[in-house]
Amino acid sequence: MLKRWIAKCCISLSRFERSERGVAAIEFALLAPPFFLILGAIMETGLMFFAEYTIQTAVQDSARLVRTGQVQGVLSASQFKAKICNLVSVILDCTSGVTVYVRSATNFATLKSTVPDFLTIGPTVGSTQGASACYDTGTTSKPAVVVATYDWKFNMLGMSQLSNISGGTTRRLVGFAIFQNEPFPSSSTSSC
């Protein structure tokens, strides 16, 4: 009786070893997590770069208004930010996330020395103090810069290599335009 039971068990074990039922499910269980992780990282990276492109395009379009004198004395800082927000609100929450910095100077050397590092424009991150808000559109034929930033918080694991602030959890997206104002009738708005 014991011999028969051992023989049955051995036959069952050999059938089990040769069986290929369930192999696809096991392979899927092993390969699916890394596949979906990589797919998610690719999608988030694409969305992040699209958001940065959107910010850059919005800044370029809005900077044209500064360069041609259409905002000087007409739009306040919040109204100018609203112009940029109208263009980026398709993909970003502009009301709380976008910081706009506009600065003018007498020449490009002075402008370079007064404009903070683009990564510091925006909210305070960790021990890095964020640059104070500025809205100085400048006057006729003066150099100016328009910078807009947005803090993109990562949703996928393993995205810390793309981070540039906040210890690997956030990337500050930046759009900027540096230009010289065109000759236009003078009226300036400054809140720096």
MIDOSE-1310 file (N, C-alpha, C; in nm, 2 decimals, decimal comma, always signed):
residues 192
mlkr	+0,08/-0,12/+0,00/+0,00/+0,00/+0,00/+0,09/+0,13/+0,00; +0,19/+0,13/+0,08/+0,28/+0,24/+0,09/+0,35/+0,26/-0,04; +0,39/+0,14/-0,10/+0,46/+0,15/-0,23/+0,37/+0,21/-0,34; +0,24/+0,17/-0,34/+0,15/+0,22/-0,44/+0,13/+0,37/-0,42
wiak	+0,12/+0,42/-0,30/+0,10/+0,56/-0,27/+0,22/+0,64/-0,31; +0,35/+0,59/-0,28/+0,47/+0,66/-0,32/+0,48/+0,66/-0,48; +0,44/+0,56/-0,54/+0,44/+0,55/-0,69/+0,34/+0,66/-0,75; +0,22/+0,67/-0,69/+0,13/+0,77/-0,73/+0,18/+0,91/-0,71
ccis	+0,24/+0,93/-0,60/+0,30/+1,06/-0,57/+0,41/+1,10/-0,67; +0,50/+1,00/-0,70/+0,60/+1,02/-0,80/+0,55/+1,05/-0,94; +0,45/+0,98/-0,98/+0,38/+1,01/-1,11/+0,32/+1,15/-1,11; +0,26/+1,18/-1,00/+0,20/+1,32/-0,99/+0,30/+1,43/-1,00
lsrf	+0,42/+1,40/-0,93/+0,52/+1,50/-0,93/+0,58/+1,51/-1,07; +0,60/+1,40/-1,14/+0,66/+1,41/-1,27/+0,56/+1,48/-1,37; +0,43/+1,46/-1,35/+0,34/+1,53/-1,43/+0,34/+1,68/-1,40; +0,35/+1,71/-1,28/+0,36/+1,85/-1,23/+0,48/+1,92/-1,29
erse	+0,60/+1,85/-1,30/+0,72/+1,91/-1,35/+0,71/+1,93/-1,50; +0,64/+1,85/-1,57/+0,63/+1,86/-1,72/+0,51/+1,95/-1,76; +0,42/+1,98/-1,67/+0,31/+2,07/-1,70/+0,35/+2,21/-1,73; +0,29/+2,27/-1,84/+0,32/+2,41/-1,87/+0,20/+2,50/-1,85
rgva	+0,10/+2,44/-1,78/-0,02/+2,52/-1,75/+0,02/+2,63/-1,65; -0,03/+2,75/-1,67/+0,00/+2,86/-1,58/+0,13/+2,93/-1,60; +0,21/+2,89/-1,69/+0,35/+2,95/-1,71/+0,33/+3,10/-1,76; +0,23/+3,12/-1,84/+0,21/+3,26/-1,89/+0,17/+3,35/-1,77
aief	+0,09/+3,30/-1,68/+0,05/+3,38/-1,57/+0,17/+3,41/-1,48; +0,26/+3,32/-1,46/+0,37/+3,34/-1,38/+0,47/+3,43/-1,44; +0,49/+3,42/-1,57/+0,58/+3,51/-1,65/+0,52/+3,65/-1,64; +0,39/+3,67/-1,66/+0,33/+3,80/-1,65/+0,35/+3,86/-1,51
alla	+0,33/+3,78/-1,41/+0,35/+3,83/-1,27/+0,49/+3,88/-1,25; +0,59/+3,82/-1,31/+0,72/+3,86/-1,29/+0,76/+3,98/-1,38; +0,71/+3,99/-1,50/+0,75/+4,10/-1,59/+0,66/+4,22/-1,59; +0,53/+4,21/-1,54/+0,44/+4,32/-1,54/+0,48/+4,44/-1,46
ppff	+0,52/+4,42/-1,33/+0,56/+4,53/-1,25/+0,67/+4,62/-1,31; +0,78/+4,56/-1,35/+0,88/+4,65/-1,41/+0,84/+4,71/-1,54; +0,76/+4,64/-1,62/+0,71/+4,69/-1,75/+0,62/+4,82/-1,72; +0,53/+4,80/-1,63/+0,44/+4,91/-1,60/+0,51/+5,03/-1,53
lilg	+0,61/+5,00/-1,45/+0,69/+5,11/-1,39/+0,76/+5,19/-1,50; +0,83/+5,12/-1,59/+0,90/+5,19/-1,70/+0,80/+5,27/-1,79; +0,69/+5,20/-1,82/+0,59/+5,27/-1,90/+0,53/+5,40/-1,83; +0,51/+5,39/-1,70/+0,46/+5,51/-1,63/+0,57/+5,62/-1,62
aime	+0,70/+5,58/-1,60/+0,81/+5,68/-1,60/+0,82/+5,75/-1,73; +0,80/+5,67/-1,84/+0,81/+5,73/-1,98/+0,69/+5,83/-1,99; +0,58/+5,79/-1,95/+0,46/+5,88/-1,97/+0,47/+6,01/-1,88; +0,52/+5,99/-1,76/+0,54/+6,11/-1,67/+0,65/+6,20/-1,72
tglm	+0,75/+6,15/-1,77/+0,86/+6,23/-1,83/+0,81/+6,30/-1,95; +0,73/+6,24/-2,03/+0,68/+6,31/-2,15/+0,58/+6,42/-2,11; +0,50/+6,40/-2,01/+0,41/+6,50/-1,96/+0,48/+6,62/-1,90; +0,59/+6,59/-1,83/+0,67/+6,69/-1,76/+0,74/+6,78/-1,87
ffae	+0,80/+6,71/-1,97/+0,86/+6,79/-2,08/+0,76/+6,87/-2,16; +0,64/+6,82/-2,18/+0,53/+6,89/-2,25/+0,49/+7,01/-2,16; +0,48/+7,00/-2,03/+0,45/+7,11/-1,94/+0,56/+7,22/-1,95; +0,69/+7,18/-1,95/+0,80/+7,27/-1,96/+0,79/+7,35/-2,09
ytiq	+0,76/+7,28/-2,20/+0,75/+7,34/-2,33/+0,63/+7,44/-2,33; +0,52/+7,40/-2,26/+0,41/+7,49/-2,25/+0,44/+7,62/-2,18; +0,52/+7,60/-2,07/+0,56/+7,72/-1,99/+0,65/+7,81/-2,08; +0,74/+7,75/-2,15/+0,84/+7,83/-2,23/+0,76/+7,90/-2,34
tavq	+0,66/+7,84/-2,40/+0,58/+7,91/-2,50/+0,50/+8,02/-2,45; +0,44/+8,00/-2,33/+0,36/+8,10/-2,26/+0,45/+8,22/-2,23; +0,57/+8,20/-2,18/+0,66/+8,31/-2,14/+0,70/+8,38/-2,27; +0,73/+8,31/-2,37/+0,77/+8,38/-2,50/+0,66/+8,47/-2,55
dsar	+0,54/+8,42/-2,55/+0,42/+8,50/-2,60/+0,39/+8,62/-2,50; +0,40/+8,60/-2,37/+0,38/+8,71/-2,28/+0,49/+8,81/-2,28; +0,61/+8,76/-2,30/+0,73/+8,85/-2,30/+0,72/+8,95/-2,42; +0,66/+8,90/-2,53/+0,64/+8,99/-2,65/+0,55/+9,11/-2,61
lvrt	+0,46/+9,09/-2,52/+0,38/+9,20/-2,47/+0,46/+9,30/-2,39; +0,56/+9,25/-2,32/+0,65/+9,34/-2,24/+0,74/+9,41/-2,34; +0,80/+9,34/-2,43/+0,89/+9,39/-2,53/+0,84/+9,50/-2,61; +0,71/+9,49/-2,65/+0,65/+9,59/-2,73/+0,58/+9,70/-2,66
gqvq	+0,58/+9,70/-2,52/+0,52/+9,80/-2,44/+0,37/+9,80/-2,42; +0,31/+9,68/-2,45/+0,17/+9,67/-2,43/+0,12/+9,65/-2,29; +0,21/+9,61/-2,20/+0,18/+9,59/-2,06/+0,22/+9,70/-1,97; +0,32/+9,78/-2,01/+0,37/+9,89/-1,93/+0,26/+9,98/-1,89
gvls	+0,24/+10,00/-1,76/+0,14/+10,09/-1,71/+0,00/+10,04/-1,73; -0,02/+9,93/-1,79/-0,16/+9,88/-1,82/-0,20/+9,76/-1,74; -0,10/+9,66/-1,73/-0,13/+9,54/-1,65/-0,05/+9,53/-1,52; -0,12/+9,49/-1,42/-0,05/+9,47/-1,29/+0,02/+9,33/-1,29
asqf	+0,09/+9,30/-1,19/+0,16/+9,17/-1,18/+0,06/+9,06/-1,19; -0,05/+9,07/-1,11/-0,14/+8,95/-1,12/-0,21/+8,94/-1,25; -0,24/+9,05/-1,32/-0,29/+9,05/-1,45/-0,20/+8,99/-1,55; -0,07/+9,02/-1,54/+0,03/+8,96/-1,63/+0,05/+8,81/-1,60
kaki	+0,04/+8,77/-1,48/+0,05/+8,63/-1,44/-0,08/+8,56/-1,50; -0,19/+8,62/-1,50/-0,31/+8,57/-1,56/-0,30/+8,54/-1,71; -0,22/+8,63/-1,78/-0,20/+8,61/-1,92/-0,12/+8,48/-1,94; -0,02/+8,46/-1,86/+0,06/+8,34/-1,87/-0,02/+8,22/-1,83
cnlv	-0,10/+8,23/-1,73/-0,19/+8,12/-1,68/-0,29/+8,08/-1,78; -0,34/+8,17/-1,86/-0,44/+8,14/-1,97/-0,37/+8,04/-2,07; -0,25/+8,05/-2,09/-0,18/+7,97/-2,18/-0,13/+7,83/-2,13; -0,10/+7,83/-2,00/-0,05/+7,70/-1,94/-0,16/+7,62/-1,86
svil	-0,28/+7,68/-1,84/-0,38/+7,61/-1,76/-0,43/+7,49/-1,83; -0,40/+7,46/-1,95/-0,44/+7,33/-2,01/-0,38/+7,21/-1,94; -0,25/+7,23/-1,90/-0,18/+7,12/-1,84/-0,14/+7,14/-1,69; -0,14/+7,26/-1,64/-0,09/+7,29/-1,51/-0,19/+7,37/-1,43
dcts	-0,19/+7,35/-1,29/-0,27/+7,43/-1,20/-0,20/+7,56/-1,18; -0,23/+7,66/-1,25/-0,16/+7,78/-1,25/-0,18/+7,87/-1,12; -0,30/+7,86/-1,07/-0,33/+7,95/-0,96/-0,24/+7,94/-0,84; -0,20/+7,82/-0,81/-0,11/+7,80/-0,69/+0,03/+7,76/-0,73
gvtv	+0,05/+7,71/-0,85/+0,18/+7,66/-0,88/+0,28/+7,74/-0,96; +0,23/+7,84/-1,04/+0,32/+7,91/-1,12/+0,37/+8,04/-1,06; +0,50/+8,06/-1,06/+0,56/+8,19/-1,01/+0,61/+8,27/-1,13; +0,58/+8,39/-1,14/+0,62/+8,48/-1,25/+0,71/+8,59/-1,19
yvrs	+0,83/+8,61/-1,26/+0,93/+8,71/-1,22/+0,96/+8,79/-1,35; +0,94/+8,92/-1,34/+0,97/+9,01/-1,45/+1,07/+9,12/-1,39; +1,18/+9,14/-1,46/+1,28/+9,23/-1,41/+1,34/+9,31/-1,53; +1,37/+9,43/-1,51/+1,44/+9,52/-1,61/+1,56/+9,58/-1,54
atnf	+1,65/+9,63/-1,63/+1,77/+9,70/-1,58/+1,82/+9,80/-1,69; +1,92/+9,87/-1,65/+1,97/+9,97/-1,75/+2,05/+9,91/-1,86; +2,12/+9,79/-1,83/+2,19/+9,72/-1,93/+2,19/+9,57/-1,90; +2,24/+9,49/-1,99/+2,24/+9,35/-1,97/+2,33/+9,30/-1,86
atlk	+2,45/+9,37/-1,84/+2,54/+9,33/-1,73/+2,47/+9,35/-1,60; +2,40/+9,46/-1,58/+2,33/+9,48/-1,45/+2,21/+9,39/-1,44; +2,14/+9,36/-1,55/+2,03/+9,26/-1,54/+2,09/+9,12/-1,50; +2,20/+9,08/-1,56/+2,26/+8,95/-1,52/+2,29/+8,95/-1,37
stvp	+2,34/+9,05/-1,32/+2,38/+9,05/-1,18/+2,26/+9,06/-1,08; +2,15/+9,11/-1,13/+2,03/+9,13/-1,04/+1,93/+9,01/-1,04; +1,93/+8,94/-1,15/+1,84/+8,83/-1,16/+1,89/+8,71/-1,09; +1,81/+8,65/-1,00/+1,86/+8,53/-0,93/+1,86/+8,41/-1,01
dflt	+1,93/+8,30/-0,97/+1,93/+8,17/-1,03/+1,79/+8,13/-1,06; +1,76/+8,08/-1,18/+1,62/+8,04/-1,21/+1,56/+7,94/-1,12; +1,64/+7,85/-1,06/+1,59/+7,75/-0,97/+1,55/+7,81/-0,84; +1,59/+7,93/-0,81/+1,55/+7,99/-0,68/+1,43/+8,08/-0,70
igpt	+1,38/+8,10/-0,82/+1,26/+8,17/-0,84/+1,14/+8,08/-0,82; +1,06/+8,11/-0,71/+0,95/+8,03/-0,68/+0,95/+8,01/-0,53; +0,86/+7,92/-0,48/+0,85/+7,90/-0,34/+0,98/+7,85/-0,27; +0,99/+7,87/-0,14/+1,11/+7,82/-0,07/+1,11/+7,67/-0,07
vgst	+1,23/+7,62/-0,10/+1,25/+7,47/-0,10/+1,36/+7,43/+0,00; +1,32/+7,35/+0,10/+1,42/+7,31/+0,19/+1,49/+7,43/+0,26; +1,62/+7,43/+0,25/+1,69/+7,54/+0,31/+1,72/+7,66/+0,21; +1,67/+7,64/+0,09/+1,70/+7,74/-0,02/+1,58/+7,84/-0,01
qgas	+1,61/+7,97/+0,02/+1,51/+8,07/+0,02/+1,47/+8,11/-0,13; +1,34/+8,11/-0,15/+1,29/+8,15/-0,29/+1,31/+8,29/-0,31; +1,33/+8,33/-0,44/+1,35/+8,47/-0,47/+1,22/+8,55/-0,45; +1,23/+8,67/-0,41/+1,11/+8,75/-0,38/+1,05/+8,79/-0,52
acyd	+0,92/+8,80/-0,51/+0,84/+8,83/-0,64/+0,89/+8,97/-0,69; +0,89/+8,98/-0,82/+0,93/+9,11/-0,88/+0,85/+9,13/-1,01; +0,81/+9,25/-1,03/+0,74/+9,28/-1,15/+0,78/+9,42/-1,20; +0,89/+9,43/-1,27/+0,94/+9,55/-1,33/+0,95/+9,53/-1,48
tgtt	+0,86/+9,59/-1,55/+0,85/+9,57/-1,70/+0,95/+9,66/-1,77; +1,01/+9,76/-1,70/+1,11/+9,84/-1,77/+1,05/+9,95/-1,86; +1,14/+10,03/-1,91/+1,10/+10,13/-2,00/+1,15/+10,11/-2,14; +1,13/+10,20/-2,23/+1,17/+10,19/-2,37/+1,32/+10,16/-2,38
skpa	+1,35/+10,06/-2,47/+1,49/+10,02/-2,51/+1,58/+9,97/-2,39; +1,51/+9,92/-2,28/+1,59/+9,87/-2,17/+1,58/+9,71/-2,18; +1,69/+9,65/-2,13/+1,68/+9,50/-2,13/+1,59/+9,45/-2,02; +1,53/+9,34/-2,04/+1,43/+9,28/-1,94/+1,44/+9,13/-1,95
vvva	+1,39/+9,07/-1,84/+1,38/+8,92/-1,84/+1,24/+8,88/-1,78; +1,18/+8,78/-1,84/+1,05/+8,72/-1,79/+1,08/+8,58/-1,76; +1,05/+8,54/-1,64/+1,08/+8,40/-1,59/+0,95/+8,35/-1,53; +0,91/+8,23/-1,57/+0,80/+8,16/-1,50/+0,84/+8,02/-1,46
tydw	+0,81/+7,98/-1,33/+0,85/+7,85/-1,28/+0,73/+7,78/-1,23; +0,74/+7,65/-1,23/+0,64/+7,56/-1,18/+0,71/+7,44/-1,12; +0,66/+7,40/-1,00/+0,72/+7,28/-0,93/+0,64/+7,15/-0,96; +0,71/+7,07/-1,04/+0,64/+6,94/-1,09/+0,68/+6,84/-0,98
kfnm	+0,58/+6,78/-0,91/+0,60/+6,68/-0,82/+0,58/+6,54/-0,88; +0,68/+6,45/-0,87/+0,68/+6,32/-0,93/+0,58/+6,23/-0,87; +0,51/+6,15/-0,95/+0,41/+6,05/-0,91/+0,47/+5,91/-0,92; +0,56/+5,89/-1,01/+0,62/+5,76/-1,03/+0,74/+5,74/-0,94
lgms	+0,77/+5,61/-0,91/+0,89/+5,58/-0,83/+1,01/+5,59/-0,93; +1,12/+5,61/-0,87/+1,25/+5,61/-0,95/+1,27/+5,73/-1,04; +1,20/+5,84/-1,01/+1,21/+5,96/-1,10/+1,31/+6,06/-1,04; +1,38/+6,03/-0,93/+1,46/+6,12/-0,86/+1,58/+6,17/-0,94
qlsn	+1,62/+6,10/-1,05/+1,73/+6,14/-1,13/+1,69/+6,27/-1,21; +1,57/+6,29/-1,23/+1,52/+6,41/-1,30/+1,50/+6,53/-1,21; +1,51/+6,51/-1,08/+1,48/+6,62/-0,98/+1,59/+6,72/-0,98; +1,56/+6,85/-0,96/+1,66/+6,95/-0,95/+1,64/+7,03/-0,82
isgg	+1,53/+7,00/-0,74/+1,51/+7,07/-0,61/+1,44/+6,97/-0,52; +1,43/+7,00/-0,39/+1,35/+6,93/-0,29/+1,39/+6,78/-0,28; +1,52/+6,75/-0,28/+1,57/+6,62/-0,24/+1,51/+6,50/-0,32; +1,50/+6,52/-0,45/+1,46/+6,41/-0,54/+1,31/+6,39/-0,56
ttrr	+1,23/+6,48/-0,51/+1,08/+6,46/-0,53/+1,02/+6,56/-0,62; +1,09/+6,66/-0,66/+1,03/+6,77/-0,74/+1,13/+6,82/-0,84; +1,08/+6,86/-0,95/+1,16/+6,93/-1,06/+1,10/+7,07/-1,08; +1,18/+7,17/-1,07/+1,13/+7,30/-1,10/+1,14/+7,33/-1,25
lvgf	+1,03/+7,34/-1,32/+1,02/+7,37/-1,46/+1,03/+7,52/-1,48; +1,11/+7,56/-1,58/+1,14/+7,70/-1,60/+1,12/+7,74/-1,75; +1,05/+7,85/-1,77/+1,04/+7,91/-1,90/+1,09/+8,05/-1,88; +1,18/+8,10/-1,97/+1,23/+8,23/-1,96/+1,26/+8,30/-2,10
aifq	+1,26/+8,43/-2,09/+1,29/+8,51/-2,21/+1,37/+8,63/-2,17; +1,48/+8,65/-2,24/+1,56/+8,77/-2,21/+1,57/+8,85/-2,34; +1,54/+8,98/-2,33/+1,53/+9,06/-2,45/+1,55/+9,21/-2,42; +1,55/+9,29/-2,52/+1,56/+9,44/-2,50/+1,43/+9,49/-2,55
nepf	+1,37/+9,58/-2,46/+1,24/+9,64/-2,50/+1,26/+9,72/-2,63; +1,15/+9,72/-2,70/+1,15/+9,81/-2,83/+1,13/+9,95/-2,79; +1,16/+10,04/-2,88/+1,13/+10,18/-2,85/+0,98/+10,20/-2,86; +0,92/+10,24/-2,75/+0,77/+10,26/-2,74/+0,75/+10,38/-2,65
psss	+0,63/+10,44/-2,65/+0,60/+10,55/-2,56/+0,62/+10,50/-2,42; +0,68/+10,58/-2,34/+0,73/+10,54/-2,20/+0,61/+10,55/-2,10; +0,60/+10,44/-2,03/+0,52/+10,42/-1,91/+0,55/+10,29/-1,85; +0,59/+10,29/-1,73/+0,65/+10,17/-1,67/+0,57/+10,12/-1,54
tssc	+0,57/+9,99/-1,52/+0,51/+9,94/-1,40/+0,62/+9,86/-1,32; +0,64/+9,90/-1,19/+0,75/+9,83/-1,12/+0,70/+9,81/-0,98; +0,72/+9,68/-0,93/+0,69/+9,65/-0,79/+0,80/+9,57/-0,73; +0,93/+9,61/-0,76/+1,04/+9,54/-0,70/+1,10/+9,62/-0,59
